[in-house]
Amino acid sequence: MNTTEDYVARLKKAVTEYDMEGMPALAREALDHGMNPLQGIERGLAAGIREVGVKFGAGELFLPELVMAAETMR
């Protein structure tokens, strides 16, 4: 069974790997299993976009990757 920590990690990974297709189902699954939406946003999605932002700032990623990560969060 997936725990909140599992879902947080999976949400973050979905953002950092630009999984736009899988994100809606993952988010729904997490919510259906009782995950607090605020935790999912703060510890999963926001953490993922912060990681992408740091890499963008360091020149490791470029604008298209940053945009794809942001689109994944929609």
C-alpha positions, 0 to 999 in steps of 0.5 A, a space after each residue: 500500500 502506498 503511503 503519503 511519503 510514497 505519493 509525495 515522492 511520486 508527485 515530485 518525480 512526475 514533475 522533475 521527469 515532466 510526466 504530463 500524461 501520468 500526473 492526473 491519474 497519480 494525483 487522483 490516486 493520491 487523493 483517493 487514498 486519503 492524501 492531504 492535498 496541501 501536502 501533495 502540493 507543498 511537499 510533492 509538486 512544489 518541491 519538484 518545481 523547486 528542484 527544476 528551478 535550481 537546475 535551471 538557475 545553475 544552467 543544467 536545464 533550459 527554459 523548455 524543461 522549466 516550462 514542461 515541469 510547470 505544465 506537468 503541475 497543471 
